Amino acid sequence: MEDIAREKAQRAPSRAGSGAARAAPARAPAARRAPAPVEEADDAGDAVADPWSREARELESPRSPIDDPEVLLDDARSFLRELEGGDRIAFWGATLVVLSCFIPWKETAADGDFLGLISLGFISFLFAIATMVFVGLRARQVMTWVNPMLPWAAQMFCSVVTLVWSLVFLKLSSDTTLVPSPLGNSEMMNSSPSIGCFLGILGGVIAVLGGLMGLKRQQD
């Protein structure tokens, strides 16, 4: 009996040890790590537009020709497309006068060539610019509060003065007195009109004809 009791006593601790050994590998589930905080400050900073960027300036204020030259070019293209008939002819005639002032209008034996801008041709330049301005005012209907005939009269006056003064300049710049040429042994006129003067006369004629065509169209 004593032997049986001893064997039972030995088996009981061994079973308890084996149960503890089996329970030992089972571990408690590891605690989950908290998610890393999202850096909202950086994202918010990236989302805010730079106040000095071009996009931010366009959102804050409308585009103007001073800030963006493309606006000025678009306005010029749309203005040229709006011109019709006599207005277009008068405008390009005045433009020809303006461009002609950047080339010689007179040639002298003593001083050489004179551009239209640095001679009496500057008067034709000013009246040609005024013709273009009045054409633009009428085409864009800026002066709606005045009689429509007043812009027409101002345009015709400027065109006629441009043409007449170009003819006067042609007469004043013609001096047929023969003087020795600075090059060689030949002689040349003391003063003679250059190609710019003739282009100015042509532009003045075109501007006057365009004004008359536009006036006749308005009366019809």
C-alpha positions in Angstrom: 0.0 0.0 0.0 2.8 2.3 0.9 4.3 1.7 -2.6 1.1 2.5 -4.3 0.8 5.8 -2.4 4.3 6.8 -3.3 3.7 6.2 -7.0 0.5 8.3 -6.9 2.4 11.1 -5.1 5.2 11.1 -7.7 2.7 11.1 -10.6 0.7 14.1 -9.3 3.7 16.6 -9.3 4.9 15.3 -12.7 1.4 15.9 -14.2 1.3 19.4 -12.6 4.8 20.2 -14.1 3.8 19.0 -17.5 0.7 21.1 -17.4 2.7 24.2 -16.4 5.2 23.4 -19.2 2.4 23.2 -21.7 0.8 26.4 -20.5 4.1 28.3 -20.6 4.4 28.7 -24.4 1.0 30.4 -24.6 1.7 34.1 -24.3 -0.6 37.0 -24.0 -1.3 38.9 -27.3 1.1 41.8 -27.8 -0.3 45.2 -27.3 -1.0 47.0 -30.6 1.0 50.2 -31.3 -0.8 53.4 -31.7 -0.7 54.8 -35.2 1.8 57.5 -35.9 0.4 61.0 -35.8 -0.3 62.5 -39.2 1.6 65.6 -39.9 -1.3 67.8 -40.7 0.6 71.0 -40.4 2.9 70.2 -43.3 -0.1 69.2 -45.5 -1.9 72.3 -44.6 1.1 74.4 -45.4 1.4 72.8 -48.8 -2.3 73.3 -49.5 -2.1 77.0 -48.9 -1.0 78.8 -52.1 2.0 81.1 -52.1 0.7 84.7 -51.8 3.5 85.8 -54.1 2.9 83.3 -56.8 1.4 84.2 -60.1 -1.7 82.0 -59.6 -2.4 83.7 -56.3 -2.2 87.1 -57.8 -4.6 86.1 -60.6 -7.1 84.8 -58.1 -6.9 88.0 -56.0 -7.2 90.5 -58.8 -8.3 90.4 -62.5 -5.6 90.3 -65.1 -4.6 93.7 -66.5 -2.5 94.6 -69.5 0.1 96.1 -67.2 0.6 92.9 -65.3 0.3 90.5 -68.2 1.4 91.6 -71.8 -0.7 88.7 -73.2 -3.8 90.6 -72.2 -2.7 93.6 -74.2 -2.0 91.4 -77.2 -5.4 89.7 -77.0 -7.1 93.1 -76.8 -5.1 94.3 -79.9 -6.1 91.2 -81.9 -9.8 91.6 -80.9 -9.7 95.3 -81.8 -8.3 94.6 -85.2 -11.0 91.9 -85.8 -13.7 94.3 -84.9 -12.7 96.9 -87.5 -14.8 96.7 -90.6 -14.8 98.4 -94.0 -13.7 102.1 -93.9 -12.5 101.9 -90.3 -10.0 99.2 -91.2 -8.8 101.1 -94.2 -8.4 104.4 -92.3 -6.6 102.7 -89.4 -4.1 100.9 -91.6 -3.5 104.1 -93.6 -2.7 106.0 -90.4 -0.5 103.1 -89.4 1.5 103.4 -92.6 2.1 107.1 -91.9 3.3 106.3 -88.4 5.7 103.6 -89.6 7.0 105.9 -92.4 8.2 108.3 -89.8 10.9 105.8 -88.7 12.6 106.0 -92.1 14.2 109.0 -93.8 11.8 111.7 -95.1 14.4 114.1 -96.4 17.9 114.0 -97.7 20.2 117.0 -97.8 23.7 117.4 -99.3 25.1 118.8 -96.1 23.6 116.7 -93.3 22.4 113.5 -95.0 19.1 111.8 -94.2 16.5 113.0 -91.7 13.9 110.7 -90.2 10.3 111.8 -90.1 10.4 111.8 -86.3 13.3 114.3 -86.1 12.0 116.6 -88.9 8.8 118.4 -89.7 7.3 115.0 -90.6 6.7 114.7 -86.8 3.5 116.7 -87.3 2.1 114.1 -89.7 3.1 111.5 -87.1 1.1 113.2 -84.4 -2.0 113.6 -86.5 -1.8 110.0 -87.7 -1.7 108.8 -84.1 -4.8 111.0 -83.4 -6.6 109.4 -86.4 -5.9 105.9 -85.0 -7.2 107.0 -81.6 -10.5 108.3 -83.0 -11.0 105.2 -85.0 -10.5 103.1 -81.8 -12.9 105.3 -79.8 -15.6 104.9 -82.4 -15.0 101.1 -82.9 -15.2 100.5 -79.1 -18.1 103.0 -78.7 -16.3 104.8 -75.9 -17.8 108.2 -76.5 -21.5 107.2 -76.6 -22.6 110.3 -74.8 -21.6 112.6 -77.7 -23.0 113.1 -81.2 -21.7 110.2 -83.4 -20.7 112.8 -86.0 -18.1 114.4 -83.7 -15.7 111.5 -83.7 -16.1 111.2 -87.4 -15.4 114.9 -87.9 -12.3 114.6 -85.7 -11.0 111.6 -87.5 -11.5 113.2 -90.9 -9.8 116.4 -89.7 -6.8 114.5 -88.5 -6.6 112.4 -91.7 -6.8 115.5 -93.9 -4.2 117.4 -91.9 -1.9 114.3 -92.1 -2.2 114.2 -95.9 -1.9 118.0 -96.4 1.1 118.3 -94.1 2.9 115.5 -95.9 2.3 117.3 -99.2 3.6 120.5 -97.6 6.7 118.7 -96.3 7.3 117.3 -99.9 7.3 120.9 -101.2 9.5 122.3 -98.4 12.1 119.5 -98.7 12.5 120.0 -102.4 15.4 122.3 -103.2 16.7 121.8 -106.7 19.8 123.9 -106.3 22.8 121.9 -107.4 25.6 121.6 -105.0 28.8 119.6 -105.1 28.3 116.1 -103.9 30.3 115.0 -100.8 31.3 111.9 -102.7 33.0 112.2 -106.0 33.0 115.1 -108.4 29.3 115.0 -109.2 26.6 117.4 -108.2 23.3 116.8 -106.3 20.3 118.7 -105.2 20.6 120.6 -102.0 17.6 118.9 -100.5 15.2 116.3 -101.7 12.3 114.2 -100.2 13.0 110.6 -99.4 10.9 107.4 -99.5 9.4 108.1 -96.1 7.7 111.3 -97.3 6.1 109.4 -100.2 4.9 106.6 -97.9 3.4 109.3 -95.6 1.5 110.8 -98.5 0.2 107.4 -99.5 -0.9 106.6 -95.9 -2.6 109.9 -95.7 -4.6 109.3 -98.9 -5.6 105.8 -97.6 -6.7 107.3 -94.3 -8.8 110.0 -95.9 -10.5 107.5 -98.3 -11.2 105.1 -95.4 -12.8 107.9 -93.4 -15.0 108.9 -96.4 -16.1 105.3 -96.9 -17.0 104.9 -93.3 -18.9 108.1 -93.2 -20.9 107.1 -96.3 -21.7 103.8 -94.8 -22.9 105.4 -91.5 -25.2 107.7 -93.4 -26.7 104.8 -95.4 
